């Protein structure tokens, strides 16, 4: 009898719920479904969905092998997941199941990985720690966007069942941050590094010197930083990185598997240095500090021996701080340097880079001189750049110079989206999201040999950008598309499919507190409202 009354009460409760739903129009909450394996950015090389999803629970462990590198990736993953899930997620070398990170031989290359997901757990396998790290970025995107929040969220935390096999198209997938026109603090740079890592960017190019500011301490020429770094565009206080600051950035980038590529732009874009040391000027007279935005008016004196002593000291100290392979020497917009002096300067400077164990990178104007063996030229021309200039770059590539593609009217992230964009410049035109994505690096410069294109890079010049919010608004939503151009195969390139995957990222940006531009070209839905 007691059981009968309980049953009646239960039926009555269910009836009341149903009646309430009919009155209010409320529908039962849909069952949670995991993000499909093919919804991530960059698009993986191959996706085979199937089987039951894995659910992260209070009992989940992150299992790693005995290597320090694997444990480091495991701890990184745990720090992302713990705040939002509220789970302990211990990182351990014991047991089975859960989330497993393992290094093993296989067809992964230096950065590829395999992700297997099923009811019993998720396993990410790679040959190198960078591959494990990139696999973790894919796992993040397969989880609900709320996983990025720093407070406990309701979940559930499901990972779709199946297998992803993934390797990058190009080895150079870069982003440049101009810290010279406006200075960005160490913490601001780290914030950008974290955002780059989410999309498997692996190079952080830091533009450390320009007319408006010198941003790295050089012991043998101390006024470069203390005086040359004392201002910025608009006359603000500027700033510079001590050597400890720079090492901190390099270490942090390395922990996210990004290699720092420092740039000292020369012989042009050097007013901050010329203002700091009169002897670097041909007439021995130091110009005033500069806070405007014009280009092409400054030049180191190619005919003075002190110039090369200066360059040797700067490159020696910067190379000693930089464990990465590359050092960028600029070389663009040297309008105040004669062609003869430009060639002479580059002939003297490139061997200095090699002397200190680094590989030369320069803007594509370097091809107007004689690029050193193994040098890389970074092309920043436009679709409409003259055939003669493009031909010079193509000839250099045919002679062995590698290319990094950064066409300004495609991937310069400081270009306005439209005429109404409150930030940015428009000298290269307006660059909406589709334009930044809808091109093929492998076919961009006809005549370039297969293998000469080493990758892509998205520069962010900072004439109009003063803080992280500004940087993010210009980077998102264009940056993920550039990352996909660098990582994913040409065959996966399709704007119609991509824009849907891009729209799904907006909720994640909101969870991360990223400022972003709501392009009308993308079906965003309710995100960001």
Legacy VTK file of the C-alpha trace (Angstrom):
# vtk DataFile Version 3.0
C-alpha trace
ASCII
DATASET POLYDATA
POINTS 529 float
0.000 0.000 0.000
2.855 2.365 0.897
4.591 1.571 -2.400
1.322 2.233 -4.264
1.027 5.715 -2.681
4.683 6.542 -3.619
3.962 5.544 -7.202
0.889 7.771 -7.325
2.845 10.713 -5.916
5.596 10.197 -8.519
3.046 10.060 -11.342
1.408 13.195 -10.003
4.746 15.029 -9.912
5.512 14.040 -13.471
2.072 15.218 -14.553
2.622 18.618 -12.913
6.003 18.996 -14.685
4.392 18.133 -18.000
1.554 20.613 -17.406
4.025 23.349 -16.475
5.971 22.696 -19.639
2.832 22.937 -21.751
1.873 26.242 -20.142
5.304 27.877 -20.368
6.287 26.396 -23.698
9.440 24.963 -22.114
10.928 21.881 -23.734
12.919 19.197 -21.986
16.675 19.968 -21.990
18.344 18.142 -24.884
20.877 15.459 -24.051
24.449 16.762 -24.208
26.303 15.751 -27.340
30.052 16.047 -27.857
31.729 18.323 -30.381
32.298 16.413 -33.641
35.933 15.517 -34.287
36.016 17.554 -37.504
34.929 20.848 -35.895
38.379 21.935 -34.727
40.724 24.606 -36.138
43.134 23.979 -37.808
41.394 21.194 -39.740
43.058 17.843 -38.932
44.691 15.742 -41.637
42.255 12.851 -41.143
39.224 12.202 -38.947
37.504 8.859 -38.348
34.532 9.309 -35.994
33.013 6.293 -34.290
32.235 4.605 -31.012
31.141 5.952 -27.681
32.386 9.280 -26.305
34.694 9.548 -23.318
33.434 11.437 -20.280
35.834 13.260 -17.982
34.682 12.637 -14.400
35.847 13.169 -10.840
37.785 9.912 -11.146
39.710 10.864 -14.294
43.503 10.813 -14.131
45.958 12.290 -16.648
48.444 9.506 -17.297
51.919 10.262 -18.618
55.043 8.270 -19.320
58.251 8.792 -17.354
59.642 11.695 -19.403
59.851 15.216 -18.021
58.499 16.624 -21.304
55.369 14.490 -21.243
54.683 15.323 -17.605
55.030 19.017 -18.462
52.336 18.712 -21.150
50.168 16.753 -18.704
50.466 19.447 -16.036
49.614 22.097 -18.628
46.443 20.179 -19.550
45.495 19.687 -15.905
45.818 23.436 -15.206
43.352 24.132 -18.020
40.807 21.513 -16.954
40.829 21.775 -13.153
39.207 25.218 -12.627
36.196 24.569 -14.873
35.585 20.904 -14.030
36.336 21.190 -10.330
38.099 17.814 -10.528
41.527 16.957 -9.086
42.755 15.320 -12.317
46.045 14.051 -10.870
48.954 13.712 -13.300
50.440 10.260 -12.779
52.549 7.614 -14.447
50.468 4.830 -12.885
47.365 2.952 -13.984
45.343 2.871 -17.197
42.397 4.659 -18.763
41.570 8.339 -18.317
43.510 10.775 -20.486
46.817 9.292 -21.597
49.764 11.184 -23.119
52.477 9.050 -24.653
55.594 9.453 -26.752
56.169 6.678 -29.290
57.674 6.113 -32.701
55.262 6.615 -35.548
54.429 8.655 -38.657
54.039 11.873 -36.695
57.080 13.974 -37.584
58.202 16.672 -35.163
54.738 18.128 -34.526
52.124 15.554 -35.539
50.004 13.406 -33.232
47.235 10.819 -33.076
44.201 11.203 -30.824
42.096 8.126 -29.996
38.888 8.550 -28.004
36.409 6.001 -26.719
34.403 5.044 -23.685
37.524 3.899 -21.805
39.588 7.057 -22.274
41.464 9.425 -24.563
45.016 8.700 -25.735
47.240 11.250 -27.481
50.353 9.760 -29.078
53.237 11.664 -30.684
56.900 11.207 -31.486
57.900 14.548 -29.934
56.586 16.676 -27.049
55.443 19.379 -29.506
53.106 16.846 -31.082
51.624 15.956 -27.693
51.100 19.647 -26.977
49.345 20.217 -30.297
47.178 17.168 -29.616
46.169 18.728 -26.300
45.009 21.844 -28.184
42.767 19.622 -30.288
41.414 17.971 -27.127
40.599 21.424 -25.687
38.520 22.272 -28.750
36.675 18.943 -28.556
35.498 19.816 -25.051
32.741 22.378 -24.388
33.901 25.998 -24.541
33.094 26.393 -20.831
36.178 24.288 -20.099
38.191 27.495 -20.623
36.522 29.321 -17.722
38.268 29.843 -14.390
35.290 28.813 -12.228
33.451 25.505 -11.826
31.002 24.809 -14.663
28.277 22.138 -14.868
29.635 20.065 -17.770
29.227 17.287 -18.839
32.753 16.961 -20.246
32.394 14.685 -23.259
34.973 13.895 -25.955
33.546 12.393 -29.146
34.604 8.849 -29.984
36.950 8.139 -32.892
40.456 8.834 -34.166
42.267 11.947 -35.425
45.597 11.626 -37.251
47.270 14.956 -37.777
50.492 16.475 -39.110
51.173 20.068 -40.261
51.580 21.179 -43.858
54.313 23.717 -43.041
56.983 23.908 -40.370
56.745 27.711 -40.019
53.414 28.895 -38.648
54.132 32.282 -37.202
52.688 35.415 -35.689
54.598 38.670 -35.354
53.982 41.206 -32.597
55.321 44.736 -33.021
56.358 45.861 -29.546
58.231 48.896 -30.910
55.497 51.250 -32.115
53.672 50.587 -28.841
55.312 48.673 -26.026
53.649 45.549 -24.631
54.546 44.191 -21.217
55.836 40.691 -20.529
52.391 39.653 -19.257
50.689 41.023 -22.357
53.082 39.082 -24.590
52.429 35.920 -22.563
48.692 36.385 -22.991
49.151 36.517 -26.767
51.388 33.445 -26.651
48.608 31.475 -24.957
46.163 32.542 -27.648
48.581 31.569 -30.431
49.191 28.158 -28.874
45.496 27.258 -29.036
45.756 27.234 -32.840
49.121 25.449 -33.090
51.178 28.535 -34.025
54.837 27.639 -33.462
56.802 30.868 -34.093
56.573 34.167 -32.191
58.355 36.874 -34.187
59.070 39.861 -31.931
59.722 43.158 -33.720
62.069 44.592 -31.104
63.308 47.798 -32.713
61.994 50.561 -34.927
62.020 54.318 -35.307
59.718 54.793 -32.323
61.384 52.540 -29.775
64.186 50.092 -28.958
62.828 47.334 -26.721
65.685 45.031 -25.655
68.524 45.792 -23.249
71.980 45.584 -24.836
74.732 45.807 -22.241
77.384 47.114 -24.615
75.092 49.904 -25.881
72.920 50.706 -22.825
71.324 53.914 -24.155
69.511 51.906 -26.822
67.005 50.754 -24.211
67.159 53.485 -21.569
66.907 56.360 -24.064
65.825 54.772 -27.342
63.147 52.808 -25.497
61.768 55.788 -23.584
58.914 56.625 -25.941
56.419 55.195 -28.446
53.894 56.306 -31.049
51.968 59.264 -29.654
54.643 60.078 -27.075
53.767 57.555 -24.378
56.348 56.249 -21.892
57.484 53.311 -24.013
59.490 50.686 -22.183
61.928 47.860 -22.812
62.666 44.291 -21.803
65.558 43.613 -19.498
67.512 40.510 -20.385
65.673 38.701 -17.591
62.342 39.837 -19.072
63.302 38.559 -22.504
64.474 35.216 -21.117
61.138 34.951 -19.301
59.249 35.460 -22.582
61.474 32.901 -24.340
60.921 30.338 -21.577
57.181 30.889 -21.545
56.950 30.604 -25.326
59.013 27.414 -25.200
56.617 25.944 -22.629
53.883 26.453 -25.248
56.140 25.059 -27.990
56.643 28.393 -29.718
60.098 29.469 -30.863
60.904 33.161 -30.421
62.349 34.849 -33.512
63.760 38.255 -32.497
63.978 41.048 -35.058
66.325 44.009 -35.087
65.217 45.981 -38.160
68.082 47.523 -40.148
69.504 49.497 -41.903
66.202 51.431 -41.975
63.617 51.760 -39.202
66.504 52.724 -36.902
65.735 56.219 -35.583
65.579 55.030 -31.952
69.148 53.714 -32.272
70.351 56.773 -34.192
68.887 59.064 -31.519
70.659 57.071 -28.814
74.157 57.176 -30.345
75.252 60.043 -32.556
78.213 58.092 -33.983
75.815 55.748 -35.800
74.760 58.674 -38.018
76.791 59.531 -41.103
77.004 63.180 -40.021
77.663 62.341 -36.367
74.523 64.219 -35.246
71.830 62.378 -33.298
68.252 63.080 -34.436
65.484 63.605 -31.879
63.362 60.704 -30.687
60.416 60.031 -32.992
56.793 59.359 -32.056
55.064 59.562 -35.438
54.163 56.817 -37.902
55.993 57.707 -41.125
58.495 55.187 -42.519
61.606 55.168 -44.675
63.434 58.234 -43.361
66.140 56.637 -41.171
69.269 54.646 -41.964
72.346 53.333 -40.253
75.517 54.628 -41.910
76.716 51.816 -44.175
80.083 53.531 -44.743
81.206 53.754 -41.083
83.001 50.889 -39.369
81.327 51.648 -36.045
78.044 50.567 -37.644
79.300 47.008 -37.952
80.795 47.031 -34.456
77.329 48.050 -33.271
75.595 45.321 -35.288
78.083 42.703 -34.085
77.503 43.614 -30.438
73.704 43.653 -30.756
73.529 40.345 -32.618
76.038 38.708 -30.274
74.059 39.636 -27.164
70.666 38.861 -28.697
71.833 35.520 -30.092
73.132 34.543 -26.651
69.645 35.200 -25.204
67.814 33.301 -27.950
67.948 29.488 -28.051
65.997 29.364 -31.319
67.562 28.925 -34.713
66.617 32.239 -36.340
67.442 35.941 -36.085
65.507 38.464 -38.176
67.449 41.447 -39.536
64.544 43.339 -41.114
65.723 45.068 -44.264
62.424 46.592 -45.409
61.602 50.170 -46.402
65.250 51.289 -46.362
64.348 54.221 -48.589
67.101 56.430 -47.156
69.785 53.863 -47.978
71.166 53.757 -51.525
70.978 50.406 -53.313
74.762 50.215 -53.295
74.927 50.840 -49.550
72.069 48.394 -48.909
73.915 45.590 -50.704
77.148 46.474 -48.886
75.344 46.492 -45.533
73.676 43.111 -46.058
76.939 41.593 -47.301
78.559 42.640 -44.004
75.683 41.852 -41.635
74.527 38.412 -42.786
77.875 36.737 -41.936
77.656 38.251 -38.437
74.376 36.405 -37.885
76.014 33.163 -39.012
79.047 33.826 -36.794
76.786 33.679 -33.744
75.103 30.473 -34.830
71.829 31.821 -36.213
70.032 31.634 -39.556
69.169 34.913 -41.290
65.553 35.919 -41.790
64.775 39.201 -43.545
61.835 40.914 -45.165
61.668 40.124 -48.875
63.632 43.265 -49.792
66.630 41.160 -48.749
66.330 39.534 -52.178
67.459 42.888 -53.645
70.881 42.066 -52.181
72.374 38.562 -52.065
70.622 36.416 -49.444
73.025 34.237 -47.457
72.930 30.502 -48.004
70.008 29.118 -46.013
68.428 32.530 -45.430
64.662 32.979 -45.359
62.863 35.903 -47.010
59.535 37.035 -45.572
57.274 38.223 -48.388
54.889 41.007 -47.394
53.876 42.307 -50.819
50.328 42.646 -52.073
48.332 40.873 -54.726
49.062 43.973 -56.798
52.813 44.197 -56.093
54.774 44.779 -59.307
55.640 41.785 -61.456
59.296 42.841 -61.289
59.411 42.701 -57.487
57.604 39.368 -57.392
59.949 37.967 -60.036
62.963 38.920 -57.922
61.530 36.989 -54.973
60.733 34.001 -57.199
64.300 33.994 -58.586
65.699 34.005 -55.067
63.456 31.051 -54.171
64.622 29.213 -57.289
68.198 29.799 -56.111
67.561 28.257 -52.690
66.161 31.049 -50.506
63.221 29.827 -48.423
60.065 31.925 -48.252
57.696 32.851 -45.423
54.466 34.243 -46.832
52.907 37.276 -45.125
51.065 39.126 -47.918
49.930 42.383 -46.350
46.518 42.464 -48.026
45.816 38.951 -46.731
47.389 38.379 -43.327
48.568 41.707 -41.895
46.384 41.609 -38.795
46.642 45.366 -38.278
44.732 46.078 -41.492
41.177 47.318 -40.921
38.382 44.847 -41.611
36.238 47.583 -43.190
36.313 51.361 -43.435
34.407 51.512 -40.132
36.922 49.477 -38.086
37.992 51.764 -35.209
41.551 50.387 -35.059
44.202 49.583 -37.614
45.467 50.958 -40.908
44.267 50.562 -44.490
47.285 51.206 -46.750
47.101 47.575 -47.951
43.310 47.739 -48.268
40.552 46.314 -46.108
41.029 42.695 -45.048
37.844 40.937 -44.002
37.866 37.412 -42.605
37.191 35.616 -45.886
39.995 37.463 -47.678
42.509 36.599 -44.970
41.627 32.905 -45.261
40.802 32.376 -48.913
44.213 31.919 -50.561
46.774 29.137 -50.933
50.356 29.769 -49.748
51.645 27.016 -52.014
50.299 28.684 -55.156
50.513 32.365 -54.183
53.731 33.193 -56.087
53.752 31.269 -59.380
57.155 29.855 -60.241
58.254 29.242 -56.667
59.608 25.671 -56.423
57.903 23.041 -54.290
59.491 23.140 -50.872
60.644 26.758 -51.075
57.588 27.956 -49.145
58.438 27.240 -45.515
55.185 28.541 -44.114
53.038 31.550 -43.266
53.129 34.314 -40.690
50.554 36.862 -39.530
52.200 40.184 -38.583
50.567 42.546 -36.093
51.947 46.084 -36.414
51.024 48.336 -33.522
50.853 51.937 -34.723
47.211 52.098 -33.545
47.222 49.289 -30.980
47.897 50.084 -27.329
46.742 47.095 -25.261
45.811 43.412 -25.323
42.178 44.158 -26.147
43.264 46.015 -29.274
45.551 43.170 -30.347
42.827 40.580 -29.796
40.180 42.538 -31.697
42.443 42.637 -34.749
43.638 39.032 -34.408
40.266 37.385 -33.862
38.703 36.031 -35.992
41.495 36.240 -38.622
44.335 34.531 -36.750
42.754 31.032 -36.662
42.419 31.123 -40.445
46.095 31.933 -40.923
46.938 29.118 -38.528
44.845 26.745 -40.642
46.631 27.872 -43.822
49.900 26.915 -42.158
48.772 23.611 -40.651
46.068 22.031 -42.807
46.359 20.502 -46.266
45.424 22.540 -49.322
42.723 19.983 -50.066
40.885 20.781 -46.824
40.592 24.460 -47.723
36.953 25.474 -48.119
35.525 28.792 -46.947
31.929 27.601 -46.711
32.842 24.784 -44.343
35.465 26.804 -42.520
33.186 29.690 -41.561
30.918 27.299 -39.654
33.867 25.897 -37.717
35.045 29.451 -37.070
31.654 30.513 -35.723
31.829 27.678 -33.210
35.054 29.173 -31.791
33.390 32.377 -30.598
31.963 30.843 -27.436
35.491 29.726 -26.527
36.852 33.240 -27.061
34.126 34.586 -24.803
35.045 32.035 -22.129
38.706 33.097 -22.396
37.838 36.794 -22.185
39.157 37.506 -25.697
37.970 40.640 -27.477
36.909 39.839 -31.054
35.322 41.342 -34.151
31.875 40.122 -35.118
32.382 39.855 -38.878
29.125 39.782 -40.867
30.728 37.160 -43.110
30.501 34.514 -40.368
27.271 32.936 -38.978
28.029 33.590 -35.322
24.644 32.773 -33.853
24.207 34.081 -30.308
27.927 34.194 -29.378
29.310 37.501 -28.209
25.944 39.236 -27.833
LINES 1 530
529 0 1 2 3 4 5 6 7 8 9 10 11 12 13 14 15 16 17 18 19 20 21 22 23 24 25 26 27 28 29 30 31 32 33 34 35 36 37 38 39 40 41 42 43 44 45 46 47 48 49 50 51 52 53 54 55 56 57 58 59 60 61 62 63 64 65 66 67 68 69 70 71 72 73 74 75 76 77 78 79 80 81 82 83 84 85 86 87 88 89 90 91 92 93 94 95 96 97 98 99 100 101 102 103 104 105 106 107 108 109 110 111 112 113 114 115 116 117 118 119 120 121 122 123 124 125 126 127 128 129 130 131 132 133 134 135 136 137 138 139 140 141 142 143 144 145 146 147 148 149 150 151 152 153 154 155 156 157 158 159 160 161 162 163 164 165 166 167 168 169 170 171 172 173 174 175 176 177 178 179 180 181 182 183 184 185 186 187 188 189 190 191 192 193 194 195 196 197 198 199 200 201 202 203 204 205 206 207 208 209 210 211 212 213 214 215 216 217 218 219 220 221 222 223 224 225 226 227 228 229 230 231 232 233 234 235 236 237 238 239 240 241 242 243 244 245 246 247 248 249 250 251 252 253 254 255 256 257 258 259 260 261 262 263 264 265 266 267 268 269 270 271 272 273 274 275 276 277 278 279 280 281 282 283 284 285 286 287 288 289 290 291 292 293 294 295 296 297 298 299 300 301 302 303 304 305 306 307 308 309 310 311 312 313 314 315 316 317 318 319 320 321 322 323 324 325 326 327 328 329 330 331 332 333 334 335 336 337 338 339 340 341 342 343 344 345 346 347 348 349 350 351 352 353 354 355 356 357 358 359 360 361 362 363 364 365 366 367 368 369 370 371 372 373 374 375 376 377 378 379 380 381 382 383 384 385 386 387 388 389 390 391 392 393 394 395 396 397 398 399 400 401 402 403 404 405 406 407 408 409 410 411 412 413 414 415 416 417 418 419 420 421 422 423 424 425 426 427 428 429 430 431 432 433 434 435 436 437 438 439 440 441 442 443 444 445 446 447 448 449 450 451 452 453 454 455 456 457 458 459 460 461 462 463 464 465 466 467 468 469 470 471 472 473 474 475 476 477 478 479 480 481 482 483 484 485 486 487 488 489 490 491 492 493 494 495 496 497 498 499 500 501 502 503 504 505 506 507 508 509 510 511 512 513 514 515 516 517 518 519 520 521 522 523 524 525 526 527 528
